[in-house]
Amino acid sequence: MRRITVTIDNMGQTTVEASGYTGGTCVKATAPLTQALIGGNPEESTKKPEFYQPDAIGKVLEFEGGR
């Protein structure tokens, strides 16, 4: 299951965390929230191991487009 969690602490520090995404799909999914909440690119970004896995959906679309 894909999930995006937004946390705002008492000091106003905002964290956007994506779970269940692989490859760069997490960046695409969180970009609108990041833009709306902090107005651009985050000062700090941590990539989970899933980021470095191939995106299965992209591979399916690539295969279907090759017909």
JOVENRA-V445778 format. One record per run of one state. SS is the DSSP state (2 for helix, 1 for strand, 0 for the rest). FROM is the first residue (numbers start at 1). LEN is the number of residues. If there is no record, write none. Layout:
BEGIN
ss: [SS	SS]
from: [FROM	FROM]
len: [LEN	LEN]
END
This chain:
BEGIN
ss: [0	1	0	1	0	2	0	2	0	2	0]
from: [1	3	9	14	20	25	39	49	53	56	66]
len: [2	6	5	6	5	14	10	4	3	10	2]
END
